Amino acid sequence: MESEAAKRIYNGYSAVYDALFKRFFYPRIRHAIGRMNIKPGSVVLDVGVGTGLSLDVFPRDCKVVGIDLSSEMLKKARQKVSDMGFKNV
């Protein structure tokens, strides 16, 4: 998929992404991150962070850097970081 097309699609979904997909993806995200054995002080790169659905699952004693093609998804993720008071993201 062309990156510009992907950006348009995910920008469009950004407002409703969590409502539509959290129930399906969140348990899998929680399971995957739990299996990563992230050590205190680790730096984790979350590629395709989207709306930040995964951010509350990461241990608070690691640093998380999230990247995404969609600027609208990143806006939602930044808002979560602010709303939830994450100091490690």
Phi and psi restraints in degrees (value plus and minus 20) as a CYANA .aco file:
   2 GLU   PHI     -83.2   -43.2
   2 GLU   PSI     122.5   162.5
   3 SER   PHI     -83.5   -43.5
   3 SER   PSI     -54.7   -14.7
   4 GLU   PHI     -86.8   -46.8
   4 GLU   PSI     -58.6   -18.6
   5 ALA   PHI     -86.7   -46.7
   5 ALA   PSI     -61.4   -21.4
   6 ALA   PHI     -82.9   -42.9
   6 ALA   PSI     -62.1   -22.1
   7 LYS   PHI     -79.0   -39.0
   7 LYS   PSI     -65.7   -25.7
   8 ARG   PHI     -81.9   -41.9
   8 ARG   PSI     -64.7   -24.7
   9 ILE   PHI     -82.9   -42.9
   9 ILE   PSI     -71.3   -31.3
  10 TYR   PHI     -91.1   -51.1
  10 TYR   PSI     -52.9   -12.9
  11 ASN   PHI     -80.0   -40.0
  11 ASN   PSI     -60.7   -20.7
  12 GLY   PHI     -85.8   -45.8
  12 GLY   PSI     -57.7   -17.7
  13 TYR   PHI     -99.2   -59.2
  13 TYR   PSI     -33.7     6.3
  14 SER   PHI     -75.2   -35.2
  14 SER   PSI     -58.1   -18.1
  15 ALA   PHI     -90.9   -50.9
  15 ALA   PSI     -45.4    -5.4
  16 VAL   PHI    -141.1  -101.1
  16 VAL   PSI     -16.3    23.7
  17 TYR   PHI     -75.5   -35.5
  17 TYR   PSI     -71.8   -31.8
  18 ASP   PHI     -81.2   -41.2
  18 ASP   PSI     -64.5   -24.5
  19 ALA   PHI     -81.8   -41.8
  19 ALA   PSI     -57.9   -17.9
  20 LEU   PHI     -99.5   -59.5
  20 LEU   PSI     -58.2   -18.2
  21 PHE   PHI    -133.7   -93.7
  21 PHE   PSI     -32.2     7.8
  22 LYS   PHI     -77.6   -37.6
  22 LYS   PSI     -66.2   -26.2
  23 ARG   PHI     -78.1   -38.1
  23 ARG   PSI     -56.9   -16.9
  24 PHE   PHI    -101.4   -61.4
  24 PHE   PSI     -66.5   -26.5
  25 PHE   PHI    -107.4   -67.4
  25 PHE   PSI     -54.5   -14.5
  26 TYR   PHI     -77.3   -37.3
  26 TYR   PSI     -65.2   -25.2
  27 PRO   PHI     -79.9   -39.9
  27 PRO   PSI     -56.5   -16.5
  28 ARG   PHI     -90.7   -50.7
  28 ARG   PSI     -59.7   -19.7
  29 ILE   PHI     -81.1   -41.1
  29 ILE   PSI     -68.9   -28.9
  30 ARG   PHI     -79.2   -39.2
  30 ARG   PSI     -63.0   -23.0
  31 HIS   PHI     -83.8   -43.8
  31 HIS   PSI     -67.8   -27.8
  32 ALA   PHI     -83.0   -43.0
  32 ALA   PSI     -66.8   -26.8
  33 ILE   PHI     -86.8   -46.8
  33 ILE   PSI     -57.9   -17.9
  34 GLY   PHI     -81.2   -41.2
  34 GLY   PSI     -50.9   -10.9
  35 ARG   PHI    -103.1   -63.1
  35 ARG   PSI     -27.3    12.7
  36 MET   PHI     -96.9   -56.9
  36 MET   PSI     -35.3     4.7
  37 ASN   PHI      33.3    73.3
  37 ASN   PSI      33.4    73.4
  38 ILE   PHI     -93.6   -53.6
  38 ILE   PSI     103.8   143.8
  39 LYS   PHI    -106.0   -66.0
  39 LYS   PSI     131.3   171.3
  40 PRO   PHI     -75.3   -35.3
  40 PRO   PSI     116.0   156.0
  41 GLY   PHI      67.5   107.5
  41 GLY   PSI     -26.4    13.6
  42 SER   PHI     -86.3   -46.3
  42 SER   PSI     135.4   175.4
  43 VAL   PHI    -133.8   -93.8
  43 VAL   PSI     106.2   146.2
  44 VAL   PHI    -136.0   -96.0
  44 VAL   PSI     112.7   152.7
  45 LEU   PHI    -121.8   -81.8
  45 LEU   PSI      95.7   135.7
  46 ASP   PHI    -116.8   -76.8
  46 ASP   PSI      77.6   117.6
  47 VAL   PHI    -102.8   -62.8
  47 VAL   PSI     102.5   142.5
  48 GLY   PHI      60.7   100.7
  48 GLY   PSI      21.5    61.5
  49 VAL   PHI     -80.5   -40.5
  49 VAL   PSI     -43.3    -3.3
  50 GLY   PHI      38.9    78.9
  50 GLY   PSI    -150.4  -110.4
  51 THR   PHI    -102.3   -62.3
  51 THR   PSI     -17.7    22.3
  52 GLY   PHI      65.5   105.5
  52 GLY   PSI       2.9    42.9
  53 LEU   PHI     -73.7   -33.7
  53 LEU   PSI     -51.6   -11.6
  54 SER   PHI    -108.5   -68.5
  54 SER   PSI     -31.5     8.5
  55 LEU   PHI     -81.2   -41.2
  55 LEU   PSI     -54.1   -14.1
  56 ASP   PHI     -98.9   -58.9
  56 ASP   PSI     -23.8    16.2
  57 VAL   PHI    -110.6   -70.6
  57 VAL   PSI     -48.0    -8.0
  58 PHE   PHI     -86.4   -46.4
  58 PHE   PSI     123.9   163.9
  59 PRO   PHI     -79.1   -39.1
  59 PRO   PSI     123.4   163.4
  60 ARG   PHI     -92.7   -52.7
  60 ARG   PSI     -33.3     6.7
  61 ASP   PHI    -117.3   -77.3
  61 ASP   PSI      -2.4    37.6
  62 CYS   PHI    -141.8  -101.8
  62 CYS   PSI     142.2   182.2
  63 LYS   PHI    -120.5   -80.5
  63 LYS   PSI     113.7   153.7
  64 VAL   PHI    -135.9   -95.9
  64 VAL   PSI     109.0   149.0
  65 VAL   PHI    -136.2   -96.2
  65 VAL   PSI     100.8   140.8
  66 GLY   PHI    -129.1   -89.1
  66 GLY   PSI     117.0   157.0
  67 ILE   PHI    -148.7  -108.7
  67 ILE   PSI     133.0   173.0
  68 ASP   PHI    -180.5  -140.5
  68 ASP   PSI     132.0   172.0
  69 LEU   PHI     -92.1   -52.1
  69 LEU   PSI     -49.7    -9.7
  70 SER   PHI    -108.6   -68.6
  70 SER   PSI      95.9   135.9
  71 SER   PHI     -85.7   -45.7
  71 SER   PSI     -53.0   -13.0
  72 GLU   PHI     -90.2   -50.2
  72 GLU   PSI     -57.8   -17.8
  73 MET   PHI     -84.5   -44.5
  73 MET   PSI     -63.1   -23.1
  74 LEU   PHI     -83.0   -43.0
  74 LEU   PSI     -54.5   -14.5
  75 LYS   PHI     -80.1   -40.1
  75 LYS   PSI     -63.3   -23.3
  76 LYS   PHI     -84.2   -44.2
  76 LYS   PSI     -61.8   -21.8
  77 ALA   PHI     -83.8   -43.8
  77 ALA   PSI     -63.7   -23.7
  78 ARG   PHI     -81.3   -41.3
  78 ARG   PSI     -58.6   -18.6
  79 GLN   PHI     -84.4   -44.4
  79 GLN   PSI     -60.0   -20.0
  80 LYS   PHI     -82.7   -42.7
  80 LYS   PSI     -63.0   -23.0
  81 VAL   PHI     -77.5   -37.5
  81 VAL   PSI     -64.8   -24.8
  82 SER   PHI     -88.1   -48.1
  82 SER   PSI     -70.1   -30.1
  83 ASP   PHI     -81.1   -41.1
  83 ASP   PSI     -57.7   -17.7
  84 MET   PHI    -112.9   -72.9
  84 MET   PSI     -23.7    16.3
  85 GLY   PHI      47.5    87.5
  85 GLY   PSI      10.5    50.5
  86 PHE   PHI     -85.9   -45.9
  86 PHE   PSI     107.7   147.7
  87 LYS   PHI    -122.1   -82.1
  87 LYS   PSI     -29.2    10.8
  88 ASN   PHI    -123.2   -83.2
  88 ASN   PSI     -16.0    24.0
